[in-house]
Amino acid sequence: MVSGEETVKNLCKNFQGKVVSQKGSHVKIKLESGRVTIVPNHRELDRFTLKGALDLAGISLEEFYEKL
């Protein structure tokens, strides 16, 4: 399990993302590819929530965990 904070850091550092905005606990990230994803800043992300956020970003789970 990964946290929302770890996910945001990984997307920003390894996938050239930038935090665009935050509304409540949801962080909007725009990637260099132009895709936008929303990551809930929770202590633990459910695997389906993580997969959904990565699908929006166009990143596979394997690719995400390789760079974690």
N, C-alpha and C positions, 0 to 999 in steps of 0.2 A: 504494500500500500504506500502511496505517496500522498503528500499533503498538497494543498492548493498552492502554498508558498513555494514548495520545491518545484512544482510544475511550472509556475510563472518564471522562476529563476532559470530553469532549464530551457524554456521556450525563448527567453530573452537572450541568454548567453550563447546557446548552441544552435538556435534556429533564427537568429537575427530578428527577434521580435522586439517591439516597443510597447510599453503600457500606454494605452491611449486614454483610458478613463476607468473609473471605478464607481460603481453604484451599489452601496451596501457592501455585501461580501463578494460581489461579482466583479472580476477584473477583465476588462476588454483589452486584448492584445492584437496588434496589427503586425503581421510578419512581412519580411522583405518581399515575399512573393505576392503581396497585396491581399492575401487572405486574412480574415479576421476571425478570432475565436474568443469565446467567453470561458473563463475559468473561475469556479467558485473558490473563494479563499477559505476553505475548510480544513480542519485538522487532518482528516483523512478523506480522500476522494474515493467514492465507489468506483469499481472498475468500469461500469457502464457510463458513468459521468465522465471519467477520464477518456474513454474511447470516443464518446460523443464530441468532446472538446478537441481531441486530436483529429477526428474526421473532418471537422470544420476547418482545421488548419492544414489538412492534406498531409498529415504525418502518420505513419504506421506506429503501432505499439512497439514493435521490435526496434524501429529506428529511434523512438523516444527513449526506450530503456537502454539502448547502446550508449547514448550520449549523457545519460543521467549520472 
